[in-house]
Amino acid sequence: MLKVGRINKLFGVGGELSLTLYDDFPENFKAEEQPLFAMVEELAVPLFCESFARRGRAGATVAFADIDTPKRAEILVGKELFIEGEEEADDEFTLDELIGFAVRIGRSKGEIVDFYDNEFNPLFEIEIKGKRHLIPAVEEFIAAIDFEARTIKFVLPEGLIE
């Protein structure tokens, strides 16, 4: 199941609901063909849409079949919405997420203490033996990243840090 939205609040008097749609919500979602799912008491309950209307890029209103009163709809407020499908592996990251990672450069060990985001010359600030160095944050210098161990190995040109 893929998490695609959240039910925010009641909308109207007939059991309609206001939704926030996450970035993973499919643009080509066909409300009349596929149900949304909500977890109710640890069970994935299919919710069939009678009406579904987008409100901007990240919002929508929906009326579900068999949910025809505000009292029935109130049970769903705050629930996450899912659709059938597999979550894609998210192997993308931003360089500022590497702050705090342990660093190994040859035999030297240190830590990434900051990241300076510059369109033309992004830089890592690395502390080794109490001394801080700025090195370019470029793919060519990164030999390996271990996200579980929070370590990164750099291979730098000779003389870049002294």
C-alpha positions as CSV (number, residue, x, y, z in Angstrom):
1,M,0.0,0.0,0.0
2,L,1.2,3.5,-0.9
3,K,0.4,6.4,1.5
4,V,-1.2,9.1,-0.6
5,G,-3.1,11.5,1.6
6,R,-4.8,12.4,4.9
7,I,-8.4,13.1,5.8
8,N,-8.5,16.6,7.5
9,K,-12.0,17.5,8.4
10,L,-15.7,17.3,7.6
11,F,-16.8,19.2,4.6
12,G,-20.5,19.8,4.2
13,V,-23.5,18.1,5.9
14,G,-23.8,14.9,3.9
15,G,-20.6,13.2,5.2
16,E,-18.2,14.7,2.7
17,L,-14.6,15.1,3.8
18,S,-11.7,17.5,3.1
19,L,-8.4,15.8,2.1
20,T,-4.7,16.7,1.9
21,L,-3.1,14.9,-1.0
22,Y,0.6,13.9,-0.6
23,D,3.1,14.3,-3.4
24,D,2.7,10.5,-4.2
25,F,-1.0,10.9,-5.0
26,P,-1.3,9.8,-8.6
27,E,-2.3,12.5,-11.1
28,N,-4.3,10.0,-13.1
29,F,-6.3,8.7,-10.1
30,K,-9.7,7.5,-11.3
31,A,-12.1,7.7,-8.3
32,E,-14.8,5.6,-10.0
33,E,-12.4,2.7,-10.7
34,Q,-10.2,2.3,-7.6
35,P,-10.9,2.6,-3.9
36,L,-8.9,4.6,-1.4
37,F,-8.0,2.7,1.8
38,A,-8.0,3.9,5.5
39,M,-6.7,1.9,8.4
40,V,-9.5,1.3,10.9
41,E,-8.7,-0.8,13.9
42,E,-5.6,-2.2,12.1
43,L,-7.6,-3.2,9.0
44,A,-7.2,-1.7,5.6
45,V,-10.8,-0.6,4.8
46,P,-11.6,0.1,1.2
47,L,-13.5,3.4,0.7
48,F,-15.3,3.8,-2.7
49,C,-15.7,7.3,-3.9
50,E,-19.1,8.6,-4.9
51,S,-17.5,12.0,-5.7
52,F,-14.0,13.2,-5.8
53,A,-13.0,16.8,-6.6
54,R,-9.5,18.2,-6.5
55,R,-9.0,21.6,-4.8
56,G,-5.7,23.0,-5.9
57,R,-2.6,20.9,-6.2
58,A,-2.7,19.3,-2.7
59,G,-6.3,19.3,-1.7
60,A,-9.5,17.5,-2.5
61,T,-13.0,16.9,-1.3
62,V,-14.6,13.5,-1.3
63,A,-17.8,11.7,-0.6
64,F,-17.5,8.0,0.1
65,A,-20.2,5.4,-0.5
66,D,-22.0,4.4,2.7
67,I,-20.6,7.4,4.6
68,D,-23.6,9.7,4.3
69,T,-23.8,11.5,7.7
70,P,-21.2,13.7,9.5
71,K,-21.3,11.3,12.4
72,R,-20.2,8.4,10.2
73,A,-17.6,10.5,8.4
74,E,-16.1,11.8,11.7
75,I,-14.6,8.3,12.4
76,L,-12.3,8.9,9.4
77,V,-11.1,12.4,10.3
78,G,-7.3,12.2,10.9
79,K,-6.8,8.9,9.1
80,E,-4.1,8.5,6.4
81,L,-5.3,7.4,3.0
82,F,-3.6,4.6,0.9
83,I,-4.0,3.2,-2.6
84,E,-2.9,-0.3,-3.8
85,G,0.6,-0.3,-5.1
86,E,4.2,-0.6,-4.0
87,E,6.2,2.2,-2.4
88,E,9.2,3.1,-4.6
89,A,12.6,2.8,-3.0
90,D,13.6,6.3,-2.0
91,D,17.4,6.3,-2.5
92,E,17.6,10.0,-3.1
93,F,19.0,12.3,-0.4
94,T,20.2,15.9,-0.1
95,L,23.8,16.7,0.8
96,D,22.8,18.6,4.0
97,E,21.5,15.2,5.3
98,L,25.1,14.1,5.6
99,I,25.9,16.6,8.4
100,G,27.0,14.6,11.4
101,F,28.3,11.7,9.4
102,A,31.7,10.3,10.4
103,V,34.3,10.9,7.7
104,R,37.3,8.9,6.5
105,I,39.9,10.5,4.2
106,G,42.8,8.2,3.7
107,R,44.0,7.5,7.3
108,S,42.4,10.6,8.7
109,K,39.1,10.5,10.5
110,G,36.7,13.3,11.2
111,E,33.1,14.5,10.9
112,I,31.0,16.6,8.5
113,V,30.0,19.6,10.7
114,D,28.3,21.8,8.1
115,F,27.2,22.1,4.5
116,Y,27.2,25.3,2.4
117,D,24.8,25.1,-0.4
118,N,25.9,27.1,-3.3
119,E,24.7,26.5,-6.9
120,F,28.2,26.8,-8.3
121,N,30.4,25.4,-5.5
122,P,28.6,23.5,-2.7
123,L,31.0,22.7,0.2
124,F,31.3,20.4,3.1
125,E,32.9,21.7,6.3
126,I,34.8,18.8,7.8
127,E,36.5,18.7,11.2
128,I,39.6,16.5,11.5
129,K,41.7,16.6,14.7
130,G,40.1,19.9,15.8
131,K,40.8,21.6,12.5
132,R,38.1,22.6,10.0
133,H,38.5,22.1,6.3
134,L,36.2,23.1,3.4
135,I,36.0,20.6,0.6
136,P,33.9,20.6,-2.6
137,A,30.7,18.6,-2.3
138,V,31.1,16.8,-5.6
139,E,30.4,13.2,-6.6
140,E,33.9,12.6,-7.7
141,F,35.3,12.9,-4.2
142,I,32.8,10.6,-2.5
143,A,34.0,7.0,-2.6
144,A,31.3,5.4,-0.4
145,I,28.3,6.4,1.9
146,D,26.9,4.1,4.5
147,F,23.6,5.5,5.7
148,E,23.1,2.9,8.4
149,A,26.5,3.5,10.0
150,R,26.3,7.2,9.1
151,T,29.8,7.1,7.6
152,I,31.2,8.5,4.4
153,K,34.6,7.9,2.7
154,F,36.2,10.6,0.6
155,V,39.0,10.2,-2.0
156,L,40.5,13.7,-2.4
157,P,43.2,15.0,-4.7
158,E,46.5,15.3,-2.9
159,G,47.1,18.6,-1.2
160,L,43.4,19.6,-1.0
161,I,43.6,19.3,2.8
162,E,46.9,19.7,4.7
